[in-house]
Amino acid sequence: MKKTVIYPGSFDPLTNGHINIIKRAAKTFDEVIIAVAINSNKNSIMSVDERVNTIKSIFKNSKKIKIDKFSGLLVKYAKSKKVNTIIRGMRTVQDFEYELQMATSNNKLDQAIETVFMVADANYAHISSSLIKDIIKLGGSAKEFVHPKVESELKKILKKRK
């Protein structure tokens, strides 16, 4: 039986830390669904479709990695995909506190849901999406933190907004 995991997030933008978690998850699971969240409460730089398309272009050669978008409760999305395992990356103790709260809530909403935590590789533990956005907004290079396609897309979007 194929074992699939959902890796949910806003991915605004997708960082090298996210990519590291995705690649490691793909070694552990038969299929990884990157579920890009549609979250109207967040002030995103990239639209959902821009994020989805950028992520698809990065993983276009991987048959194990699928990219999708969702809104609403993650447990309902997981049920619609017939998946009961969620993977979450953690960089800090603060991440753990938040992720534990989310995992417990998801399990209370649907007892079939299990959350697997993957600790960030030390090379990526300092990277956050907000850091990337700030670097690029201020005219810096984010090549150490994101895939070149992500940096190019972010610069293009921010240039249009000026």
N, C-alpha and C positions, 0 to 999 in steps of 0.2 A: 504494500500500500504506500502510495506517494505521501511523503510528509512535507507539508507546506507551512510556511510561517509568513506572517504579515509584519512588515516593518513600517509603522505609521509615523507620520510627522508632517510638519509644514514644509520643511526642506527649502526655506527661503533665506539663503540659498543652500543647496546641497554642498557640504564641505568634504574635505578629504577624510575627516573623521567618520562621516556618514558612509562614504565609499568603503572605508576600511571595515566597518561593521557589516555592510552589505556583502562584501566579498567573503568575509569570515562566515557569515550566516549561510552563504551559498555552499560552503564546504561542509556544513553540518546538516543542512536541509536539502531536500530534492528540489524545492522551488521556493523562491523568495518573492513575495508581492510587496513592492514599495507602494504604500498607500499614501498618496499626497492629500493632506487634509485641506478641505475648503473651510476656512475659518474666517468669518466676517469680522470677528473681534480683533484680529491681528492686522496691523498696518504693514502689509506685505509690499515688498518692492516688485517682485515678480508675480504676475497673475498665475493662477493655478495651471492654466494651459501652457504658459511659458515654462513653469517648473517641470511639468510632466514631459513636455517636448525635449527640454534640455537633458533630463534624466534618461529619457528613451535614447537620445543620441549617444550618451555615454555608455549605456549598457546594450546597445543594439546587437552586439555579437554574442551576448550571453543568453543561451536558451533557458537557463535556470531562473533568470530574473525577469519578472513582469512588473510593469508600471501601470498604476491605476490611480484614480482620484475618488474621494468619498467625502460625504458631509454627514453630519449627525453623529450618533453614537457609534464608536468603534466596534462594540460588541454586536450591533445589528449588522454592520458591514461584514464583520468576520463570519457571522452566521450565514449571510447571503452568499459568501464565497465558500461555505462549508469548511472553514478553517477555525481551529480552536487554539492555535498557538500564536502569541504575539512576541516579537523580540524588541527589546529596548536597549539602547546604548547608554552607558553611564560614564560621566567624566569625573564627577565630584560627589562629595557627601551630600551636598544640596540636591544634586540630581537623584541620588538614592532616595532621599526623603520624598521628593515629588513623585518619582516613579513607583515607589512602594504604595503611596496613596492611590495612584491611578490603577495599579495592578489589583489592589484589594477591592477597589470600587468596581472594576470590570468583572472580577470574579463574583462579586455580590450580585451584579446585574445578570450574569450568566455563569453558572458554576462550571460549565464545560471549558471556559476560557482559562488558559494558563499563560503566564508571562515569563519569558526567559530573559534574564539580564545579561548583557555582554559588556564587560568593562572595556572602556576605550583603550586602545593602544597608547602607550606613554607618549609617542610622537605626535598624537593628535588630541590629547586630553585638554590642552589649552585653547583649542579652536572652538569658537562659537559663531553662529550665524550673525549675531549682532556685531561682533568684532569685524567680520568680513565686510559687512555693509558699511561700517564706519570707515574702514581702510579705503574702500573703493570710492565712497562719497567724497573723501578728502583727497582723492587723486593718487593714492598709493597703489602699489602692486600687491595683489593677493595670491600670486602664483605659488607661494609656499603652502597655501591653505585650501585652495580649491582647484578643481579640474580646469584646464584652459578654456573649455567651452562655457563653463559657469562664469568665469571672469569676463569673458568676451560678451556674454549675454547681459550680465549686470551692467557693464560699461555702456553697452548699447542702450539699455533701458534708461539709465540715469542721464545719458546724453540727450535723449528725447525729452526728458522732463525739464531740462534747463531752459 
